[in-house]
Amino acid sequence: MAARSFACTLITPAARVFDEDATEAILPLHDGSAGVLPRRAPFVAELGVGEFRVTFAEGGSRSFYVDSGFAQMTGDRLTLLAEAAIPAEELSLSEAEAELAEAVARKPQNAEEMEQVSATRRRARAKVSVARGFKQSGSGI
C-alpha cells in the first residue's frame, strides 16, 4: 500500500462487500457526511443512510448504498460496519423508484408508523440517488 492511500473495508453481517486500497472516501453519517484522506486523524462515527464513494490511486471510483452502522479510522485503515450495503452497479433505478413511490404512497396511522414510513422513505430516496448517480456516470444499467 502506498503512503498516499489507506486500506478501506466495507462489511455487513452477511459479507465483506469491499476491501481495497483507496485515496479518498466519502461516507454518509447520521448527521451529515465525512471525507477521508490518507493520514487522517482517527475517528469513530455513526453511519447514516446514503452513498459511500471510494476513489482509487490508479483513477476511477466506486459507489455503494449503505444503511446505518459505524465507521472507524485507525492508522491507515478505514472500516465500515454497515447493516446493509449494495454496490451501485447492482441497484436498479426503476426498482428503487418503485420502492420510493410505494413508500411515499404509504399513509401512517400513528406516530410509530410515521417513524417507520419516514425511515423507509429516507432509505428509498438514498437508493434512488445512488442508482441515478451511477446511471448518469455512464456506467449505469
C-alpha positions in Angstrom: 0.0 0.0 0.0 1.4 3.4 -1.0 1.8 6.2 1.6 -0.8 8.1 -0.3 -3.6 5.5 0.2 -5.3 3.7 3.0 -6.9 0.3 3.4 -10.7 0.5 3.1 -13.1 -2.2 4.1 -16.9 -2.4 4.0 -18.5 -5.2 5.9 -22.1 -6.2 6.5 -23.5 -9.0 8.7 -23.8 -11.1 5.6 -20.4 -10.5 3.8 -17.3 -8.5 3.3 -18.6 -6.3 0.5 -15.4 -4.3 -0.3 -11.7 -4.5 0.7 -9.3 -2.4 -1.4 -6.8 0.5 -1.1 -8.3 4.0 -1.6 -7.0 7.5 -1.9 -10.3 9.1 -0.8 -13.6 8.1 0.7 -16.9 10.0 1.3 -19.3 8.4 3.7 -22.8 9.2 4.9 -23.0 9.9 8.6 -26.2 10.1 10.7 -25.7 13.8 10.9 -24.1 14.7 7.6 -21.1 13.3 5.7 -17.4 12.9 6.2 -14.4 12.8 3.8 -11.4 10.6 4.5 -7.9 11.1 3.0 -4.7 9.2 3.8 -3.2 10.0 7.2 -6.5 11.3 8.6 -6.9 11.6 12.4 -8.5 8.6 14.0 -12.3 8.7 14.5 -15.4 6.6 15.2 -18.7 7.7 13.7 -22.2 6.5 13.3 -23.1 5.8 9.7 -26.3 7.1 8.2 -28.1 6.1 5.0 -26.7 7.2 1.6 -23.8 6.9 -0.8 -20.4 5.6 0.2 -17.9 6.6 -2.5 -14.3 5.4 -2.8 -11.7 6.8 -5.1 -8.6 4.7 -6.2 -5.0 5.8 -6.8 -5.0 4.5 -10.3 -8.1 6.5 -11.1 -11.7 5.7 -11.0 -14.1 5.3 -8.2 -16.8 3.0 -6.9 -20.1 3.8 -5.1 -22.2 1.8 -2.6 -25.6 2.3 -1.0 -25.0 1.9 2.8 -27.6 1.8 5.5 -26.6 2.5 9.1 -23.8 1.2 11.2 -20.4 2.5 12.3 -17.2 3.7 10.7 -13.7 3.7 12.2 -10.5 5.2 11.0 -7.3 4.0 12.8 -3.8 4.4 11.4 -4.1 3.7 7.6 -7.3 1.7 7.8 -11.0 2.8 7.3 -13.5 0.1 8.3 -17.2 0.5 7.8 -19.6 -1.9 9.6 -23.0 -1.4 7.9 -26.3 -3.0 8.4 -26.7 -3.2 4.7 -24.6 -2.3 1.6 -25.3 -2.6 -2.1 -22.8 -1.8 -4.8 -24.2 0.9 -7.1 -23.9 -1.3 -10.1 -26.3 -3.8 -8.5 -29.0 -1.2 -7.9 -31.8 -0.9 -10.4 -33.0 2.7 -10.8 -36.5 1.5 -11.8 -36.8 -0.8 -8.8 -35.5 2.0 -6.5 -38.0 4.5 -7.9 -40.9 2.0 -7.5 -39.8 1.4 -3.9 -39.8 5.2 -3.3 -43.3 5.6 -4.9 -44.6 2.9 -2.7 -43.1 4.5 0.4 -44.5 7.9 -0.5 -47.9 6.4 -1.1 -48.0 4.8 2.4 -50.0 6.9 4.9 -49.0 6.4 8.5 -51.8 5.9 11.0 -49.9 6.8 14.2 -46.6 8.2 15.4 -44.9 4.8 15.5 -45.9 4.2 11.8 -44.8 7.7 10.9 -41.3 6.9 12.1 -41.2 3.7 10.1 -42.6 5.3 7.0 -40.1 8.2 7.3 -37.2 5.7 7.6 -38.5 3.7 4.6 -38.8 6.9 2.5 -35.3 8.0 3.5 -33.8 4.6 2.5 -35.7 4.6 -0.8 -34.6 8.2 -1.6 -31.0 7.2 -0.9 -31.2 4.2 -3.2 -32.7 6.3 -6.0 -29.9 8.8 -5.6 -27.1 6.2 -5.7 -28.7 4.4 -8.6 -29.3 7.6 -10.5 -25.7 8.8 -9.9 -24.3 5.5 -11.1 -26.5 5.6 -14.3 -25.5 9.2 -15.0 -21.8 8.5 -14.6 -22.1 6.5 -17.8 -21.6 3.1 -16.1 -25.3 2.6 -15.3 -27.7 -0.1 -16.3 
